[in-house]
Amino acid sequence: MQIPFLDLKRQYLSIKQELDTAISEIISSQRFILGNEVEQFEKEIANYLNVKHAIGVASGTDALFLSLKALGIKQGDKVITTPFTFIATAEVIANLGAIPVFVDIDPHTFNISADNLKHTLEKEANIKAIIPVHLFGQPAEIEDIIEIANGIPVIEDCAQSIGAEYNGRKTGTFGELGCFSFFPAKNLGCFGDGGLITTNSTGLYNKIRLLRNHGSSPEDKYKNMIIGHSSRLDALQARVLRIKLKHLDNWNNKRILNADYYDNMLQIKAPFKHPKAKHVYNQYTLRVQNRSQLRAKLKEIGIPTMVYYPLPLHLQPCFDHLNHKQGDFPEAEKACEEVLSIPIFPELKTEENEYIAKNLNELSK
Ligand SMILES: *Cc1c(COP(=O)(O)O)cnc(C)c1O
């Protein structure tokens, strides 16, 4: 058996007719940037998430960048985030000339630790924002984080957690701002790059609408109110997302069923599930000791695996100037050495799920 790590073709084929028709309608209309499709999508996804405002942007990275900008983060400001995430989360901080301040993770959830956050906030003055990541589809302890933040704005990085819930409420609706990515490999993926910002603040909503489109006034297009950017969601992507959004809960439930199966069948310890969290498994991530040998053996028998992430952000060459060293964030470093993600996508077949569990048990004896 040769199993794909992620097979987007299976998902496409399951709704091909509907997507193909919709795309050809957009092509016939020759209206590609923002417009009615994007507005409709923004309404539908705000409704799905149960948040006041949603703003389509060009990518998840831009969603984070524009969120920081909307909060007025500037040169020299300090912003807290986790060292165990995709580079974009900290890159956007540095791109504004601001300084990423890392806080180590909780080894169970892989998410930023609320306790460590508390300690850092006691030591570090002048923190201007906090970006927790709901990593692998499992919410961080967002209510505690917001309480500890005590008024410092919180931006939720929901790139991997669309549809996930904490205490029955969806991620991206707790903080000042929520940032989503529609990169094809996320739980809701479009046909290229796309992103979204959510907020319950009408002030931030109005500001981000300006920022994403050259500061251009909604009333008077060639009047530019602020220095902005070009970061818009395409009509084509919005249309694809409107169709896929209807299937999202179904797909997330399939991921959960695949995870339940692994949880029950695998002899090694299953990924921790926070009791208040609905985890939507963008990744199903185990900890193993003999990772490179195990990966090689799994590969030989057609089981692909991935390592998210092999190097913590504080040890990335691009952050040399922050002068961190090995040992600064031991839980993030340990996670980088041990994590192993196995196939979990919704269209994974029963026999593939079984084959993976059976062989993983055999090889990790
Ligand atoms: C994917 C991802 C991003 C960036 O999203 P893009 O749409 O690829 O720019 C940011 N943060 C996390 C945690 C991600 O997984």
PDBQT file of the ligand as one rigid body, heavy atoms in Angstrom, charges set to zero:
ROOT
HETATM    1  C1  LIG A 401      -0.269  28.191   7.547  1.00  0.00    +0.000 C 
HETATM    2  C2  LIG A 401       0.037  28.989   8.746  1.00  0.00    +0.000 A 
HETATM    3  C3  LIG A 401       0.213  30.385   8.689  1.00  0.00    +0.000 A 
HETATM    4  C4  LIG A 401       0.343  31.148   7.407  1.00  0.00    +0.000 C 
HETATM    5  O1  LIG A 401      -0.713  31.047   6.530  1.00  0.00    +0.000 OA
HETATM    6  P1  LIG A 401      -0.465  31.305   4.956  1.00  0.00    +0.000 P 
HETATM    7  O2  LIG A 401      -1.870  31.370   4.426  1.00  0.00    +0.000 OA
HETATM    8  O3  LIG A 401       0.314  30.156   4.431  1.00  0.00    +0.000 OA
HETATM    9  O4  LIG A 401       0.234  32.590   4.811  1.00  0.00    +0.000 OA
HETATM   10  C5  LIG A 401       0.384  31.070   9.878  1.00  0.00    +0.000 A 
HETATM   11  N1  LIG A 401       0.400  30.425  11.052  1.00  0.00    +0.000 NA
HETATM   12  C6  LIG A 401       0.258  29.099  11.149  1.00  0.00    +0.000 A 
HETATM   13  C7  LIG A 401       0.260  28.456  12.492  1.00  0.00    +0.000 C 
HETATM   14  C8  LIG A 401       0.081  28.326   9.995  1.00  0.00    +0.000 A 
HETATM   15  O5  LIG A 401      -0.048  26.995  10.095  1.00  0.00    +0.000 OA
ENDROOT
TORSDOF 0
